[in-house]
Amino acid sequence: MKNVLLKADCLSKSFSSGGRLSHVLKNIDLELYRGDFTVIMGASGAGKSTLLYALSGMDTPSLGTISFGDQVISGLSQDGLAVFRREHCGFVFQQIHLIDGMSVMDNVLAAGLLVSRNKKALAARAEELFSAVGISKETWKKFPAQISGGEAQRVGIVRALINEPEILFADEPTGALNSKTGLDVLDTLTRFNQAGQSIVMVTHDMRSARRGNRILYLKDGVVLGECELGAYVHQDQERHRKLAAFLSEMGW
Amino acid sequence: MKKFVLLAGANLRKAKGQTTAIVALILLAALMLNLWLMLSLDYKQNFDRCHERLHAEHVTLAVDGDSAQLRDFLEKTLEEDRRTADYSMDEAMHMVGMFAYNGGEVNSELVFLDKETALSRSVGRVEILEEGDIQSGIYMPVLYRSEEIEIGKTIQVSIGSQEVSYKVCGFFNSVMAGSHNCAMCQLILTRDKYDELEELGYAPKSTLCSVRLNDRTESEDFEAALKNAVSFRFPQARSVSNSYALVSQSRYISQMICSGILSAMAFFILLIALIVIGSNIINYIQENMKNLGALKAIGYTSRQLKGALQVQLLGLSLLAALTGTGISYLVFPFINTMMISQTGIPYRIRFLPVPFLMTLGILGGAVALAVWFSSRRIGRTEPVTAFRQGVATHNFKRDHLPLEKTGAPLQLALALKTTLSGIRHNVTICFTMLVLSLVLVFSGLMTRNVIIDMDPFINLIVGETADSCINISAEAEEAFLEEMMADRRVEKVYLYNSLEVRHVNGAALIVTMSEDFAHVNNTDIVFEGRFPRYDNEIVIAAKYAGEKGLQLGDEITITAQGEEADFVITGFTQISNNLGKDCLLTRQGYQRLGSLQNASYYLNLAKDVDIDGFNADVKEQFGDQVNAVINIGATVEGAASVYVSLMTMIVAAILVLSVLVIAFVLYLLVRTMLSSKKREYGILKALGFTTGQLVLQTALVFMPAVTVSTAVGMTVCCLVINPLTALFLRPIGIVKCTFIVPVGYMAAAGVGLILMAFGIACLMSLKVRKIAPRALLAGEE
């Protein structure tokens, strides 16, 4: 029996633009489970990122509820959502979004110190995470503009994980990277998932999607279908075929 | 040009808030600048215009007596002097006197003239400004129009030791004798009242001589020479005189104070506005580097891009300056009313093109220079570099305050990081807070020493004060002293008598003498050296000493009553009554020059003694031997209340302006910071920072600069405010200012200023609410 981490009921999101109402998400019912590596796929404009923002408390739904355990987060104020994000979520962005004026270490600690005041413990965890993602000690004092895109994204993952979030949201984490560094980032995420970290990732890249154990396909604001791939195993051709068939069925 | 306007328009639409704040600062600067220029370029010239219109004199002399001998002597003296251009000589009456005004008393040498004579004098005539139907009574100088002195009301005038009542018929304007600041004050009586007063004999008949000179700059020398000649020929005749130099300065002290404060405020606000404009342009270039690169790539030249900024800011500044000068004409009537209560000379407000053009020119030029200076970077940036976001936006050489090592709370640490990496906003803040500290210290100083307790102000400006002053004839002096010593109501009685002497090869000086200066109440008036102790010692005004290059220990020759004597300078004094042309002698010292026909004694009375009652008793006891009695406190209060209300308004105005300036500056800085840190704040919000945390963080960014500059500013200003004020008051003879600096109040005000800055910064930072993390994720940076 899977443990439900996040639940959406009748989730809808509409945007008004130029006097016209655009319904991006339509009555989505969804459960996300602890320990899963959930991948949200779909064509451009399908509503993938909007779903991610809504689920992560980055944005508020127009209708419906989102619950995290017993807590309904869809009714929280902006500050309430901020507290929810800092205590339960981690974020990895496509554009990485490290803060230019802060060193690599400070980028991580700025997020960590929001939740914990124990600097020693935080620094130790940061060091452990840096080591896990392959960021050398010399890089810690560098500024984002002084490191490569791959390194920056791995710093982004460390920042996302510093508070030991229950769920990690990743929005196209390899979108701004070349294939080699993108693969490194995916390997990193996979390793953390295998260690028990729940991950929700938006992607339109099949190679990235293979890392997930559960694939959701979004089309025109509704979850058109989902596919259970099971735990990721390197070079598992059967999983690849199963995903390809699912995506083909979804009209990918 | 069209391109400039299009680009400028686009820039303006994007930064409405910053534009509004810059406009407001320029508007304030224009308002101050135009007021200052109007006051300094035209207001004082009103005195000369009025002087010319009334064909007024450059030297006035009223001498007791109207004998043919005296008139012949005066005529001969004036006609033989090549400096005389024209003169008139008329019959008048003159005596020390007083009347109630402004809750106090005006004590002055009163010169009574018959109305027809006053209006028809060939030199020094007066003009009636307002009159009613009353045919018999008194016309008062327009300065004294008040609740107590109105047409139809009856006023009491003390003339010597007598009192008379008159109905007020109207008000007049006299340039050289229309205020107690002129050494004499004219009062005009209708013919019947004039004859009545003459018959009563309260004021001796005198000859009023008004002289126009070929060169008005010689007025002081001429006055001294004429007075010396008269006193030499008629040693018993009491006289009073004034000069153009004295009156033109003393009637415009309030103008000088206001003008000085306005110029300082205008200069500071303009400088703040220029720093803010420069800082905004640099930020604009940094934030819009890609757009500027794109414009350059499609063919816009650097000149055009800089030109657009010039058009935008110069256009705005000129519009703001136009509005500011317009508003200055709305404010000017209030300042005019305030000024008239001290100058007593009516001023008609009209459009003044020279100050107007100068205001536009100074502001336009300064803004153009600031824009040119700060937009030079546009010319140095190539399109390709600009596309790559131009120059690095952060200095990577140093990681200020690593979070790992700092002990500060997170928000404070993040704020300090920003503080340490942004020098521009620190400079702007520091400059603003230093200026505001100065303003606050000045306001505190004035509040403590003028508004709340005016004793320090009076001690500095007036010099010596006591409860009562009694002028007694020389023959009754001994009996008077004996009586006063025996009177239980009298705590202290001492000679404090002023007369006129002349420094040989120098100017006429007012000499104040005492038997022993150890008895005076205000020993601060000699601020360097010591009071004279022996008959060959003199203390002179520091301002005069500076002008003549005189040092302590120098010997100077003084002449009076036809005698000359040498005196050694033992100290420097500062008394503003005679605009820095004073000296102190012992009585024995003065007696080397002549004797006293009457003597003024200052008296300290016991607590709860009714001063007016005491004065009345003395008058009754000594009768005609008493020439004048003065309630010093009431007199000083009457004269000083004008300055107190003037200072209250100035302090209130500059405090309001300070709040406005700090609000505008912080608004601009916060707005600029939020604009440049929008992405960073979006990331922080996405990571879980709440709006409150980011508001606090933003406000804290400014606090180190605010706190340090306020603390430094307040400390330094407290140390230099007295010398600065003395510099400001130098024209009226004050060289060393000894105002009490209320340190406790200053410290509290400093803390208040810091808290206010923090509050304003927090309020301005509330815009953080509008930064949405979703926009960041959606790529709407």
Boltz contact constraints between the chains, C-beta under 6 A:
constraints:
  - contact:
      token1: [A, 53]
      token2: [B, 774]
      max_distance: 6.0
  - contact:
      token1: [A, 58]
      token2: [B, 773]
      max_distance: 6.0
  - contact:
      token1: [A, 58]
      token2: [B, 774]
      max_distance: 6.0
  - contact:
      token1: [A, 59]
      token2: [B, 774]
      max_distance: 6.0
  - contact:
      token1: [A, 79]
      token2: [B, 690]
      max_distance: 6.0
  - contact:
      token1: [A, 82]
      token2: [B, 688]
      max_distance: 6.0
  - contact:
      token1: [A, 82]
      token2: [B, 690]
      max_distance: 6.0
  - contact:
      token1: [A, 85]
      token2: [B, 688]
      max_distance: 6.0
  - contact:
      token1: [A, 86]
      token2: [B, 688]
      max_distance: 6.0
  - contact:
      token1: [A, 91]
      token2: [B, 686]
      max_distance: 6.0
  - contact:
      token1: [A, 97]
      token2: [B, 683]
      max_distance: 6.0
  - contact:
      token1: [A, 99]
      token2: [B, 680]
      max_distance: 6.0
  - contact:
      token1: [A, 99]
      token2: [B, 683]
      max_distance: 6.0
  - contact:
      token1: [A, 100]
      token2: [B, 394]
      max_distance: 6.0
  - contact:
      token1: [A, 101]
      token2: [B, 394]
      max_distance: 6.0
  - contact:
      token1: [A, 101]
      token2: [B, 421]
      max_distance: 6.0
  - contact:
      token1: [A, 103]
      token2: [B, 399]
      max_distance: 6.0
  - contact:
      token1: [A, 105]
      token2: [B, 404]
      max_distance: 6.0
  - contact:
      token1: [A, 106]
      token2: [B, 403]
      max_distance: 6.0
  - contact:
      token1: [A, 109]
      token2: [B, 403]
      max_distance: 6.0
  - contact:
      token1: [A, 111]
      token2: [B, 687]
      max_distance: 6.0
  - contact:
      token1: [A, 113]
      token2: [B, 410]
      max_distance: 6.0
  - contact:
      token1: [A, 114]
      token2: [B, 688]
      max_distance: 6.0
  - contact:
      token1: [A, 123]
      token2: [B, 404]
      max_distance: 6.0
  - contact:
      token1: [A, 143]
      token2: [B, 396]
      max_distance: 6.0
